[in-house]
Amino acid sequence: MTQSHADFEARLRQIGAERYHDKHPFHDLLHGGRCTPDQVRAWVINRYYYQHSIPMKDAAFMSRVEDSKLRRIWRSRIEDHDGTDSNEGGIRRWLRLAEAVGLDPDYVASTEGVLPATKFAVDAYVRYVRDKSLLEAVAASLTELFAPKIHKDRIAGLLKNYDFADDRSLSYFRNRLKEAPKDVAFGLQWVLDHADTQEKQDAAAGALIFKTDVLWSQLDALYAAYVTPARIPPGAWIPGDQTTLAKVS
Amino acid sequence: MTQSHADFEARLRQIGAERYHDKHPFHDLLHGGRCTPDQVRAWVINRYYYQHSIPMKDAAFMSRVEDSKLRRIWRSRIEDHDGTDSNEGGIRRWLRLAEAVGLDPDYVASTEGVLPATKFAVDAYVRYVRDKSLLEAVAASLTELFAPKIHKDRIAGLLKNYDFADDRSLSYFRNRLKEAPKDVAFGLQWVLDHADTQEKQDAAAGALIFKTDVLWSQLDALYAAYVTPARIPPGAWIPGDQTTLAKVS
């Protein structure tokens, strides 16, 4: 049976409550100050791959949208990440974080050393948006519903526990707190309006579940590679490599 | 043998000299004032499909570009068509032309009535950019090298020969005269720099030939459907339909 907007939104939020990666044990370590400097660096290196792919995902979405007005609204997501004349953009901000944790930003930007499992998960997301329905593509973006809390926890936890953390190095997260709400308000309303049958509501819920899997599996891969018992796969970043500073405490 | 930049650029320009659609007989009719009002309308309806697909093509390109700086440069093409806060954009301008020639702009924007052969050609271009190398995708855009002349001829020919033509209805073409040169200067340099082997130069030349085919075949379809002996395929726009005015003289 087709759910009301309110019931369907509650169902989507419940998916976040059960599956969003704020519940992953790696985030407890990270935000609690229990990551080693190299574990923080491994996180920054791998998460960069996600950051750098998001505008490609959004462009893949726009490449399938026939409505000029919808494309124009969606374009602001790309601007937020790639930058504009008045905004350096999220990718540059992430590389500033990389520098602050003692990594060569050019190395991070090269995406060498990223875990294969990270690439598989993130690339699967880009392909998903290219191949599935527009409704599923928008619904997959709704993990941003759950992002403000994790960004606030992260800013507080990093500031409290790590020397590298300051306004400059954490500007990525502060900016996302400003940018994400407008995107997710639009995306949620669009999904509620367009998922007008049970079949479409199920598809949208499935897309959000898929996206939580994309996020969670990146942290599983990070945990397996760099947390006890660490088992770094061939070709992935080795602690100490490409490290210009050791100022993470 | 790999050609010098100068020789390779001359080869690309020669492709335009031989194959660009300024040589198509439909343009002689259009610019010479020998199109009937309905033939002008058929052109506006079908060419809209190309206009509306170009930002999707550019987004498909961006969805494959890993370099944030290149994506940001390319993004201005989408802005030119979809608009910004300070620029209504090429798609709106084209719909203004549609209105001026006496068509319902909502009908034109619906892309109903577009010739199937137009859709096949334009969709092939979007898919080409999604599937082929980035070099081929950029090289395919270089038909813009040849566009300023046809836009100038068109503005002069339409102003001279048709009552509907004025600054407002032709603003699409005037704007392209301002916008296209910056795009094509960047695109040409990028192709010259990246086509650094004979194999890549051949691929880039092939891409430009492909694109001239995309443009030419749209006019062939238009000619076959709406010029003597007209043979309109099932489902395509029928002269007189959706026509709100008869002010084209």
Contacts between the chains, C-beta under 8 A, distances in Angstrom:
chain1	res1	chain2	res2	distance
A	52	B	66	6.6
A	52	B	68	7.1
A	55	B	62	7.2
A	55	B	68	7.0
A	55	B	71	5.9
A	56	B	62	7.1
A	56	B	63	5.0
A	56	B	64	6.9
A	56	B	65	7.1
A	56	B	66	7.2
A	56	B	71	7.9
A	57	B	63	7.4
A	59	B	59	4.6
A	59	B	60	7.4
A	59	B	61	7.8
A	59	B	62	3.7
A	59	B	63	3.9
A	59	B	65	7.9
A	59	B	71	7.2
A	60	B	59	7.4
A	60	B	60	7.5
A	60	B	63	3.8
A	61	B	59	7.8
A	62	B	55	7.2
A	62	B	56	7.1
A	62	B	59	3.7
A	62	B	62	7.9
A	62	B	63	7.9
A	62	B	78	7.4
A	63	B	56	5.0
A	63	B	57	7.5
A	63	B	59	3.9
A	63	B	60	3.8
A	63	B	62	7.9
A	63	B	63	5.6
A	63	B	126	7.2
A	63	B	130	6.9
A	64	B	56	6.9
A	65	B	56	7.1
A	65	B	59	7.9
A	66	B	52	6.7
A	66	B	56	7.3
A	66	B	111	7.6
A	68	B	52	7.1
A	68	B	55	7.0
A	68	B	81	7.4
A	68	B	82	4.8
A	68	B	83	7.3
A	68	B	89	7.0
A	68	B	91	4.8
A	68	B	92	7.8
A	71	B	55	5.9
A	71	B	56	7.9
A	71	B	59	7.2
A	71	B	78	7.1
A	71	B	82	5.2
A	72	B	82	4.6
A	72	B	83	6.1
A	72	B	89	7.9
A	75	B	75	7.3
A	75	B	78	6.5
A	75	B	79	7.6
A	75	B	82	7.0
A	78	B	62	7.4
A	78	B	71	7.1
A	78	B	75	6.5
A	79	B	75	7.6
A	81	B	68	7.4
A	82	B	68	4.8
A	82	B	71	5.2
A	82	B	72	4.6
A	82	B	75	7.0
A	83	B	68	7.3
A	83	B	72	6.2
A	89	B	68	7.0
A	89	B	72	7.9
A	91	B	68	4.8
A	92	B	68	7.8
A	111	B	66	7.6
A	126	B	63	7.2
A	130	B	63	6.9
